[in-house]
Amino acid sequence: MAFVRRHAFKIALFALCAAMGIYLLVSMQEKNTVNFEMDKPAPNYAMTDLDGNQVQLSDSNGKVRLIYFYYANCPDICPPTTFLMSELQNELKKDGTFGKDVEFHSVTFDPERDKPDAVRKFIANIPNEIDQTGWKFLSMDNEEETSKLMTEFGLMLQKDPATKLYTHSDLIVFVDKKGNIRKYVRGSLDELMTADKLKEITDALLDD
């Protein structure tokens, strides 16, 4: 007992430090826990960017990729989901990972109308500035090819011939550094989705 009384402060300090260490460890583990429900190869593709350059998905292996299928005339979900991704872009730029370790691909499924000028207008209407050094806006030769690719990605696309409007999946596809699809995340249709949640997934893939 005399020993305990003599070293009570040191023992209490040690116990406090140990408790803080356990708390921080548990907190970090909880923060970094992301459920990846799949691990399957993403379909490779070759497309053209706004400057006419050829881009293949496999060219960016070694980076985490976020892929989103959209069209510039979208009246509802494409602009806010693109804005949501731009918020994530800004967070990743603070970390220095955007472009270097993480790349975004926005793929139009309406290539007939989404010529470079139309896409640039779409980009200009997004409230945040989009950094195209790490964000590729891509198109295939025709709508049929893009529709087939979306099916291969497990995404839905339907066109109304009368209005030329589309019903489509509002899903951001997370592809890991090896080229495997790891997660689908609903975009602006999920009112609770935030850039912080997207970043948590992205960071987990960076650490994977």
N, C-alpha and C positions, 0 to 999 in steps of 0.2 A: 504493500500500500504506500509505503514511503517513496518507493521508486515512481509510482504512478503520480503521487502528489508533486514530486520534484520535477517530473517531466510532463505534467498535464498539458501545458501550453503547446509543447512540441507534438504531443500525441494528437491533440485537437487540431492543430494545423495540418498534420499529416492526413488525418481523416478527412478534413475539409478538402484538401487538394485531391485526394483519391476520389471523393464524391464528385468533385467538379470534373475530373478526368473522365469518369464513367458517364456523367451526364453529357459531356461534349461528344464522346464517342457514340453514344446512342443517338444523339441529335443528328450527327453527321450521317449515320447509317440510315436514319429515317428520311433525311432530306434527299439522299442519293438513291433511294429505292424507287425505281421505275420499272413497271411491269412491261416487258417486251413479249407480246403474245405470239410473235412469229419470227421466223428466221429463214427466209426463202429468197433465192436469187431474183433480183429485179430484172425485168426485160430490158435488154440493152437497146439503145436507139441512137439513130443518127439524125440530127435536125439542123436547121439553119437559124442563126441568131439574127438580131436586127441589123447587123453590119454585113450579113452575107457569109459569115464564117460557119464552117461545119463544126458541130459539137456532138460528141458521143458521150453517153453517160459514163462509159468505162474510162474516158479520158480523165475523169475527176476521181477515180478510185484512190483511196487514201484520205479522202475528205468525207465528212457527213453531208448528205444531200437531202434537201427538202424539196419535194416535187409537188406542184399544184397545177391542175388542169383548169383552164378558165377560158372566157372569151371576152373581148373588149366591149361588146355591146350588151353585156350582162346588166340587167336592170336592178339586180338585188344583191346576191351574195358574193360575187367575185370581187367587187371593189372593197367591201369591208374585210374580207378575208385577206386580200392583198395588203390592206392597211395593217391588219394584225401581224402579218409576216414582216412588214416594214418596221413595226415596233420591236419585233425580235431582232431584226437586222441591227437596229440601233444599240440594243443591249449587247449583241455579239461584238460589235465594233468597239465597245468600251473594253472588252476583254482581249481585243486584238485577234479574234478567231475568225471573223467574217471574211470570206474570200480566201484566207490562208488555210483554214481547217474546215470551214463550213461553206457550202455553196447552195444557192437557191436556183431551181429551174421552174419557171412558169411557162407552161405549154398551152398554146391556144388550140382548141378543137374546131375553130372556125377560120382556117387559113385563107379561105377565099376572100373574106372581108378584112381579116386582121393582118393587113399589110403593115410594114414598118411604121409608116406615118400614123396609122390608126392606133397601133400599140403604144407609140410614143405619146400620143394624146391621152390614152388610158393611164399611162405612167404619170403624166403631168398632173392628172386630176387626183392622184393619191396625196393626201396631206403631207406625209413625210417624203423627204427626198430619197429616192431609190438609188442605191449605189450599184451600178451595173458592172463594176469590177468583180463583184461576187454574186451577182444575180443575173442569170441568163433568161431572156425572153425568147422562146423558141417556137418554131413551127415546122410541120412536115409539109409534104407536097400537096396533100389533099385531105379532106375531112374523113374519107374512108380509112386511110392509113392511121389517122389519129384515133378514130373510134375503135379500130382493132387493137391499137396499143392500150387504150384505156381498159378494154375488156381483159387484156393480158395482165394489167395491173389490178384487176378486180374492181374496176370502177364502172359506174352507170352513166350512160349518155343517151338521151332521146331528143330528137329535133321535131318541132312543129313546122311542117313545110309551109303552112300558110303565113305564120308570123316570123319564121326564121329564128324563133326563140328556142332555147334549150332547157331541158330538165336534166340536171347533172349532179353527180356526187360533189359534195362540199367537203372533201377530205384532203388533208395534207399528208403526203406519203413520206415517211422517214426511211431513208436508205443509209445503211452504215458504211464504214470505210471500205468494206470488202465488196460492196455492191449488193447487199442483201436487204430486202424489205424487212423492217423490224417493227413498224407500228404505223397504224392509220389514226389520224387525229382529226376530229371534226373542226371546221373553221368557225366562221362567224355565225353559223346556225346554232352553235353552242354558246349561249349567252354568258356562260361561266368561263369560257376559254380566254386565257390571257397570254400575253407575251412571256410572263414569268413561268407559266406552266410549260409553254413550248421550249423555253430555254432549259428548264429542268430536264426535259427529254433529250434535247440536243447535247447538253453537258454530259449526260449519262452515256450517250453514244461516243462522245469524244474520249471518255475515260475507258470505254469498253476495249 
